[in-house]
C-alpha cells in the first residue's frame, strides 16, 4: 500500500539524554494545537517515552523496532498507525546510529529512517559547545548517505547569543538549517527514576508540564519550516498487515472471548500492536486494574499481565486481597495466564521492594521477586522450550529485557518457558522464565508482530477455557 500524504519527521540525537523526549512531546503538542492530527511514534523497545507522546497527541504512540520486528514490516506499522493523521512525528532511540551492537545499527533511529525514508532532525545538546557543534552535525549528516539529516534543533543553549553563535557555525560549516533553539531550563526537565522517565500512567503534573513544553516549542522553534521538511518525505511504500492471526470476519458467528489485560499505574507496559493483533484474532480486550478492581472482568477467558512497576505499588497490590485470591483461584483452575517482567513479579509469592519489605503477591509461581541495584537490559533471542498453549517447541523470537529485580528461590525443577540464546553480551545459552501448567511467564518482553500467530493461539486458549462465569 502507498500513503503519499504522510508528512513525517524523525527526531534523533548524537546520544541519549539530549532532550529528544521533551522536544518531541512539545512539538507534537504544538502541532496538535494548530489543529493537526499528529501520529506519534517511538523507535526501539521503549514503553515510557511513548506515554508522553500519546498524551500530547491524544492518540496511542506506537513503537518502531526493526530488530524485534521484521524490518520489512516497519513501513506498514508506520502507515497503519498514521492512518488519518496529517503528520507523523517519530522520536529516535539513543544516538542516531546506535542499534544492536557497535558494528550493527539494526533497530537504530538511522535504520528506521532508512526503512521509512523519513527526514531526520537532529536534537543537539549544545551545553559547553560552539563551533564543534558544526563538526558533530556534519559527521552525522555524512556517516550514512542513505539517511537524510535535514535540519537541527539546538537544546540547552546558554542564551540567545550562544544559540546564535552555534546556529551560525552549523549553517555555515555544515550547510544544514537550524530550526530553533531551546535554552537550559529546569522547569521542563522530566522526572527520572531507575528505569528512566516516570510513565504518565502514574500521578504527576503531566498536563502542566506538557503545556509548559509546548509553549517553549511554539516560542523557540520554526514550526512552519519543520512542517515543510516533513512534507518533503516521499510516498511511504508499505506491505499490508499480514500474519496468520485469524481475521474477525471468520469468527462472526462466535462470541468474542474476553482477554483481560492489566492496565493501571503498576502495569502500563504494552505494545499497542500486541493488543491490535489480539483484536484482529477475534478477542474482546477488557482492561482492569490490579490496584483497585476486586475481581477479573466478567467472562475472562485468558489473562495478559504486562510489565510496569509493581515494586513501587507492592503494598497496594498486596492489600487488594480479593483480586489476588480471585486470580490465584482462576490460575489454579486452568485460566491461561501470560506474564512479562512486572507481570512475572506479580505472579511470584512475594515482591521485596527497595526498602527490603516483602509484600505477598499471587503465589502462582514459587519464590520471590527482589529489587537489586543491578540493571539487566538488552535485546534477547529466545527459543520456546516446549509446546504450550502459546508456543510450539523450538519457535524462536526476539525480545528485550529491562529490569532491576531478580527472581529468587526459583526451583531448579521448574520448567523454563524459553531458552535464551547466546548474543553479543552473553556467550552461553540459559533457561528463561517458567512454564507451570497454564501459567507462562518471563522477564522478556515480546513484540508480537514478529510472531503474529501467537495472537490466534491466545484467543483460541481464551475461547477453550471453561472456568466460572465463562459461557
C-alpha positions as CSV (number, residue, x, y, z in Angstrom):
1,X,0.0,0.0,0.0
2,X,1.1,3.6,-0.6
3,X,0.4,6.6,1.5
4,X,1.8,9.6,-0.4
5,X,0.0,12.0,2.0
6,X,2.1,11.3,5.1
7,X,4.5,14.1,6.0
8,X,6.9,12.8,8.7
9,X,9.9,13.7,10.7
10,X,12.3,11.6,12.9
11,X,13.9,13.5,15.9
12,X,17.3,11.9,16.7
13,X,20.4,12.9,18.6
14,X,24.1,12.0,18.9
15,X,23.4,10.3,22.3
16,X,20.9,9.6,25.0
17,X,20.0,12.4,27.3
18,X,20.0,15.1,24.7
19,X,16.3,16.1,25.3
20,X,14.6,14.2,22.4
21,X,11.6,13.2,24.5
22,X,10.9,16.7,25.8
23,X,11.2,18.3,22.4
24,X,9.3,15.6,20.6
25,X,6.4,15.8,23.1
26,X,6.4,19.6,22.9
27,X,6.5,19.5,19.1
28,X,3.6,17.1,19.0
29,X,1.6,19.2,21.3
30,X,2.4,22.4,19.4
31,X,1.3,20.8,16.1
32,X,-1.8,19.4,17.6
33,X,-2.7,22.9,18.9
34,X,-2.6,24.1,15.3
35,X,-5.4,21.6,14.6
36,X,-3.2,19.0,13.0
37,X,-3.8,15.3,13.7
38,X,-0.4,14.0,14.8
39,X,0.5,10.3,14.8
40,X,3.3,9.8,17.4
41,X,5.9,7.0,17.2
42,X,9.0,5.9,19.2
43,X,12.0,4.0,17.9
44,X,13.1,1.0,19.9
45,X,11.6,-1.1,22.7
46,X,10.6,1.9,25.0
47,X,7.3,1.9,26.9
48,X,7.7,5.1,28.9
49,X,8.6,7.8,26.4
50,X,5.5,6.8,24.3
51,X,3.2,7.7,27.2
52,X,4.3,11.4,26.9
53,X,3.8,11.4,23.1
54,X,0.3,9.8,23.4
55,X,-0.6,12.4,26.0
56,X,0.5,15.2,23.6
57,X,-1.2,13.7,20.5
58,X,-4.4,12.4,22.1
59,X,-3.9,9.0,20.4
60,X,-1.7,6.0,21.2
61,X,2.0,6.1,20.4
62,X,3.3,3.0,18.5
63,X,6.9,1.6,18.6
64,X,9.0,1.1,15.6
65,X,11.6,-1.5,16.4
66,X,13.4,-3.0,13.4
67,X,15.4,-5.5,15.5
68,X,12.5,-7.2,17.2
69,X,10.1,-6.9,14.3
70,X,11.0,-7.9,10.7
71,X,12.3,-4.8,9.1
72,X,10.0,-5.1,6.1
73,X,7.0,-4.7,8.4
74,X,8.1,-1.3,9.8
75,X,6.7,0.9,6.9
76,X,3.4,-0.9,7.4
77,X,3.3,-0.2,11.1
78,X,4.0,3.5,10.3
79,X,1.4,3.7,7.6
80,X,-1.3,1.8,9.5
81,X,-0.8,3.7,12.8
82,X,-0.7,7.1,11.0
83,X,-3.9,6.5,9.1
84,X,-6.0,9.7,9.1
85,X,-3.1,11.8,10.5
86,X,-1.8,15.0,9.0
87,X,1.8,14.3,10.1
88,X,3.8,11.6,11.8
89,X,6.4,12.6,14.4
90,X,8.9,9.9,15.4
91,X,11.3,10.0,18.4
92,X,14.5,8.2,17.9
93,X,16.4,6.0,20.4
94,X,19.8,6.5,22.0
95,X,22.2,8.0,19.4
96,X,21.3,8.2,15.7
97,X,23.3,5.2,14.7
98,X,23.2,3.2,18.0
99,X,21.5,-0.2,17.4
100,X,22.0,-3.8,18.4
101,X,25.8,-3.6,18.6
102,X,28.8,-1.4,17.9
103,X,29.2,-2.9,14.4
104,X,25.4,-3.2,13.7
105,X,22.9,-0.4,13.7
106,X,19.9,-2.8,13.4
107,X,17.0,-1.2,15.3
108,X,18.6,2.2,15.5
109,X,17.0,5.5,14.6
110,X,19.0,5.5,11.4
111,X,17.7,2.1,10.5
112,X,14.1,3.3,10.9
113,X,14.8,6.4,8.9
114,X,16.2,4.3,6.0
115,X,13.3,1.9,6.1
116,X,10.7,4.6,6.0
117,X,12.5,7.3,4.0
118,X,11.9,9.8,6.8
119,X,13.9,13.0,7.1
120,X,15.9,13.3,10.3
121,X,16.1,16.4,12.5
122,X,19.0,16.3,15.0
123,X,18.3,17.4,18.6
124,X,21.7,18.7,19.7
125,X,22.6,19.4,23.3
126,X,24.9,22.4,22.9
127,X,26.0,22.9,26.5
128,X,29.7,24.0,26.6
129,X,29.9,23.8,22.8
130,X,30.2,26.3,19.9
131,X,31.8,25.6,16.6
132,X,32.3,21.9,17.4
133,X,28.5,21.6,17.0
134,X,29.0,22.0,13.3
135,X,31.6,19.2,13.2
136,X,29.2,16.9,15.0
137,X,26.3,17.7,12.7
138,X,28.5,17.3,9.6
139,X,29.6,13.9,10.9
140,X,26.0,12.7,11.5
141,X,25.0,14.0,8.1
142,X,27.8,12.3,6.2
143,X,28.1,9.0,8.1
144,X,25.5,7.2,6.0
145,X,24.3,8.7,2.8
146,X,21.1,6.7,2.9
147,X,20.0,8.7,6.0
148,X,18.8,12.2,5.2
149,X,19.7,14.6,8.0
150,X,17.6,17.6,7.1
151,X,17.9,20.0,10.0
152,X,19.0,20.7,13.6
153,X,17.2,21.8,16.8
154,X,19.5,23.2,19.5
155,X,18.8,22.3,23.1
156,X,20.0,23.6,26.4
157,X,21.6,26.7,24.8
158,X,23.2,29.1,27.3
159,X,21.1,32.0,26.0
160,X,20.3,33.9,22.8
161,X,23.9,34.9,22.0
162,X,25.1,31.3,22.5
163,X,22.3,29.9,20.3
164,X,23.1,32.5,17.6
165,X,26.8,31.6,17.6
166,X,26.1,27.8,17.3
167,X,23.4,28.4,14.7
168,X,25.9,30.4,12.5
169,X,28.6,27.7,12.9
170,X,26.2,24.9,11.9
171,X,24.6,26.7,9.0
172,X,27.9,28.0,7.6
173,X,30.0,25.0,8.4
174,X,27.6,22.1,7.9
175,X,25.1,23.6,5.5
176,X,22.1,22.5,7.4
177,X,19.3,24.7,8.7
178,X,18.9,25.3,12.4
179,X,15.2,25.2,13.1
180,X,15.2,26.8,16.6
181,X,16.9,26.7,20.0
182,X,15.6,25.9,23.5
183,X,17.5,27.3,26.4
184,X,18.5,25.4,29.5
185,X,15.6,25.3,31.9
186,X,15.0,23.0,34.8
187,X,11.3,23.8,34.7
188,X,10.9,21.5,31.7
189,X,13.2,18.7,32.9
190,X,11.3,15.5,33.2
191,X,11.5,13.5,36.4
192,X,13.6,10.3,36.2
193,X,13.7,7.1,38.1
194,X,15.7,3.8,37.9
195,X,14.2,2.8,34.5
196,X,14.3,6.3,33.0
197,X,11.4,8.7,33.0
198,X,8.2,8.3,35.0
199,X,5.3,7.0,32.9
200,X,2.3,9.3,32.6
201,X,0.1,6.5,33.9
202,X,1.4,7.4,37.3
203,X,0.2,10.5,39.2
204,X,2.0,13.7,38.2
205,X,1.6,17.2,36.8
206,X,1.9,15.9,33.2
207,X,-0.6,18.3,31.6
208,X,1.0,21.3,33.2
209,X,4.5,20.1,32.2
210,X,3.2,19.5,28.6
211,X,1.6,22.9,28.4
212,X,5.0,24.5,29.5
213,X,7.0,22.5,27.0
214,X,4.5,23.3,24.2
215,X,4.8,27.0,25.0
216,X,8.6,26.8,24.8
217,X,8.5,24.9,21.5
218,X,6.0,27.4,20.0
219,X,8.1,30.3,21.0
220,X,11.5,28.8,20.1
221,X,11.1,26.5,17.0
222,X,10.2,27.3,13.5
223,X,7.1,25.1,13.1
224,X,6.5,26.2,9.5
225,X,9.9,25.1,8.4
226,X,9.6,21.8,10.3
227,X,6.3,21.1,8.5
228,X,7.9,22.0,5.2
229,X,10.7,19.5,5.8
230,X,8.2,16.8,6.8
231,X,6.3,17.3,3.6
232,X,9.4,16.5,1.6
233,X,9.2,12.9,2.7
234,X,8.5,10.6,-0.3
235,X,5.4,8.4,-0.6
236,X,5.5,5.6,2.0
237,X,5.5,2.2,0.4
238,X,4.3,-0.4,2.9
239,X,3.3,-4.0,2.9
240,X,-0.3,-4.7,4.0
241,X,-0.6,-6.2,7.5
242,X,0.0,-9.9,7.3
243,X,0.4,-12.6,9.8
244,X,-1.6,-15.8,10.4
245,X,-3.9,-14.5,13.1
246,X,-7.5,-15.3,12.0
247,X,-9.5,-12.3,10.7
248,X,-12.5,-11.3,12.7
249,X,-14.8,-11.9,9.7
250,X,-14.1,-15.6,10.1
251,X,-15.4,-15.5,13.6
252,X,-18.6,-13.5,13.3
253,X,-20.7,-16.5,14.4
254,X,-18.7,-16.9,17.6
255,X,-18.9,-14.9,20.7
256,X,-15.6,-13.0,21.2
257,X,-13.6,-14.5,24.0
258,X,-12.5,-12.0,26.7
259,X,-8.8,-11.4,27.2
260,X,-8.3,-9.5,30.5
261,X,-5.3,-7.1,30.3
262,X,-3.9,-5.5,33.4
263,X,-3.6,-1.7,33.0
264,X,-3.0,0.9,35.7
265,X,-0.1,2.8,37.3
266,X,1.6,-0.5,38.3
267,X,1.1,-2.2,34.9
268,X,1.4,0.1,31.9
269,X,3.9,-1.6,29.5
270,X,2.1,-3.0,26.5
271,X,2.8,-2.7,22.8
272,X,-0.3,-1.4,21.0
273,X,0.4,-3.8,18.1
274,X,0.0,-6.8,20.5
275,X,-3.4,-5.6,21.5
276,X,-4.4,-4.9,17.9
277,X,-3.3,-8.5,17.0
278,X,-5.5,-9.9,19.7
279,X,-8.5,-7.9,18.5
280,X,-7.8,-8.9,14.9
281,X,-7.8,-12.6,16.1
282,X,-11.2,-12.1,17.5
283,X,-10.7,-11.2,21.1
284,X,-12.5,-8.6,23.2
285,X,-10.0,-6.9,25.4
286,X,-11.1,-6.0,28.9
287,X,-8.7,-3.7,30.8
288,X,-8.7,-4.0,34.6
289,X,-6.7,-2.5,37.5
290,X,-4.8,-4.9,39.8
291,X,-4.6,-2.0,42.2
292,X,-8.3,-1.2,42.5
293,X,-10.5,-3.9,41.0
294,X,-11.8,-6.7,43.3
295,X,-12.2,-9.3,40.5
296,X,-11.3,-10.1,37.0
297,X,-13.6,-8.8,34.2
298,X,-16.7,-11.0,33.9
299,X,-16.2,-13.8,31.4
300,X,-12.4,-13.6,31.4
301,X,-11.0,-16.4,29.2
302,X,-7.3,-15.5,29.4
303,X,-5.1,-13.1,31.3
304,X,-2.3,-10.9,30.0
305,X,-0.1,-9.4,32.7
306,X,2.3,-6.9,31.0
307,X,5.3,-5.1,32.6
308,X,5.4,-2.0,34.7
309,X,6.4,-1.0,38.2
310,X,4.7,-3.4,40.6
311,X,7.6,-2.9,43.1
312,X,6.5,0.7,43.6
313,X,2.9,-0.3,44.3
314,X,3.6,-3.5,46.0
315,X,1.8,-2.6,49.2
316,X,-1.3,-1.6,47.4
317,X,-1.2,-4.6,45.1
318,X,-0.8,-6.9,48.2
319,X,-3.6,-5.1,50.0
320,X,-6.0,-5.9,47.2
321,X,-6.5,-9.4,48.6
322,X,-9.8,-10.0,46.9
323,X,-8.3,-9.7,43.4
324,X,-5.2,-11.7,44.4
325,X,-7.3,-14.6,45.6
326,X,-9.6,-14.3,42.5
327,X,-6.6,-14.5,40.1
328,X,-4.9,-17.3,42.1
329,X,-8.1,-19.4,42.1
330,X,-8.6,-18.8,38.4
331,X,-5.0,-19.7,37.7
332,X,-5.2,-22.9,39.7
333,X,-8.5,-23.6,37.9
334,X,-6.7,-23.5,34.5
335,X,-7.1,-19.9,33.3
336,X,-4.5,-19.3,30.6
337,X,-2.1,-16.6,32.0
338,X,0.8,-14.9,30.2
339,X,3.1,-12.6,32.0
340,X,6.1,-10.4,31.1
341,X,8.6,-8.8,33.5
342,X,6.4,-6.9,36.1
343,X,3.7,-9.5,35.4
344,X,6.1,-12.3,36.4
345,X,6.9,-10.4,39.6
346,X,3.2,-10.2,40.4
347,X,2.9,-14.0,39.9
348,X,5.5,-14.9,42.5
349,X,4.9,-15.4,46.2
350,X,6.2,-12.0,47.3
351,X,7.7,-8.8,45.9
352,X,10.5,-7.4,48.0
353,X,10.7,-3.6,47.5
354,X,13.7,-1.4,47.5
355,X,13.4,-0.9,51.3
356,X,13.6,-4.6,51.8
357,X,9.9,-5.0,52.8
358,X,8.2,-8.2,51.5
359,X,4.7,-8.0,50.2
360,X,2.6,-11.1,49.4
361,X,1.6,-11.5,45.8
362,X,-0.3,-14.1,43.8
363,X,1.8,-17.1,44.6
364,X,1.2,-18.9,41.3
365,X,4.9,-19.1,40.8
366,X,7.3,-20.1,43.7
367,X,10.0,-17.8,45.0
368,X,10.1,-14.1,45.4
369,X,11.0,-11.0,43.2
370,X,13.5,-8.8,44.9
371,X,14.8,-5.4,43.8
372,X,18.6,-5.1,43.3
373,X,20.9,-2.2,42.3
374,X,21.9,-4.2,39.2
375,X,20.2,-3.4,35.9
376,X,19.5,-6.2,33.5
377,X,18.8,-4.9,30.0
378,X,19.3,-5.7,26.3
379,X,17.8,-7.4,23.3
380,X,17.3,-11.2,23.7
381,X,16.6,-14.0,21.3
382,X,14.6,-16.8,22.9
383,X,13.5,-20.2,21.8
384,X,10.4,-21.9,23.1
385,X,11.5,-24.8,25.4
386,X,8.4,-26.9,24.8
387,X,4.9,-26.9,23.5
388,X,2.4,-24.8,25.4
389,X,-1.0,-23.1,24.7
390,X,1.0,-20.1,23.3
391,X,4.2,-21.6,21.8
392,X,5.4,-24.5,19.8
393,X,8.7,-26.1,20.9
394,X,11.6,-24.6,19.0
395,X,9.9,-21.5,17.9
396,X,12.4,-18.6,18.1
397,X,11.6,-14.9,18.6
398,X,13.4,-11.7,19.6
399,X,12.5,-9.6,22.6
400,X,14.1,-7.4,25.2
401,X,14.7,-7.2,29.0
402,X,14.9,-4.1,31.2
403,X,14.6,-4.7,35.0
404,X,16.2,-4.2,38.4
405,X,14.6,-7.2,40.0
406,X,15.7,-10.8,40.4
407,X,13.6,-13.9,40.8
408,X,15.0,-15.5,43.9
409,X,14.1,-19.0,45.1
410,X,13.1,-20.4,41.7
411,X,13.2,-24.2,41.9
412,X,15.6,-25.8,39.5
413,X,13.0,-28.4,38.5
414,X,10.5,-25.6,37.4
415,X,10.3,-25.9,33.6
416,X,11.6,-22.9,31.7
417,X,9.4,-21.1,29.2
418,X,12.4,-20.3,26.9
419,X,16.0,-21.0,26.2
420,X,17.7,-17.6,25.9
421,X,20.2,-17.9,23.1
422,X,23.8,-16.5,23.0
423,X,24.2,-12.9,21.9
424,X,27.0,-10.3,21.8
425,X,26.8,-9.8,25.5
426,X,26.2,-13.3,26.8
427,X,28.0,-16.2,25.1
428,X,26.0,-19.1,26.7
429,X,22.5,-20.4,26.5
430,X,20.4,-20.2,29.6
431,X,16.9,-21.0,30.8
432,X,14.5,-18.1,30.9
433,X,11.1,-17.8,32.5
434,X,8.7,-20.5,33.6
435,X,6.0,-22.8,32.3
436,X,3.8,-24.1,35.0
437,X,0.7,-25.8,33.6
438,X,-1.4,-22.9,32.1
439,X,0.9,-20.2,33.6
440,X,3.6,-18.8,31.2
441,X,5.9,-16.1,32.5
442,X,9.2,-14.5,31.5
443,X,11.3,-11.3,32.0
444,X,11.5,-11.0,28.3
445,X,9.1,-8.6,26.5
446,X,7.9,-9.8,23.1
447,X,6.6,-7.7,20.2
448,X,4.1,-9.9,18.6
449,X,4.5,-8.6,15.1
450,X,7.5,-10.8,14.9
451,X,5.2,-13.8,15.7
452,X,1.6,-12.9,14.9
453,X,0.5,-16.5,15.2
454,X,0.6,-16.2,19.0
455,X,-2.4,-13.8,19.0
456,X,-4.6,-16.5,17.4
457,X,-3.3,-19.1,19.9
458,X,-4.0,-16.7,22.7
459,X,-7.6,-16.2,21.5
460,X,-8.0,-19.9,21.0
461,X,-6.9,-20.6,24.5
462,X,-9.3,-18.0,25.8
463,X,-12.1,-19.5,23.8
464,X,-11.4,-23.0,25.1
465,X,-11.3,-22.0,28.8
466,X,-14.3,-23.1,30.6
467,X,-14.0,-21.6,34.0
468,X,-16.6,-20.0,36.3
469,X,-18.8,-17.4,34.5
470,X,-17.4,-18.3,31.1
471,X,-20.0,-19.4,28.6
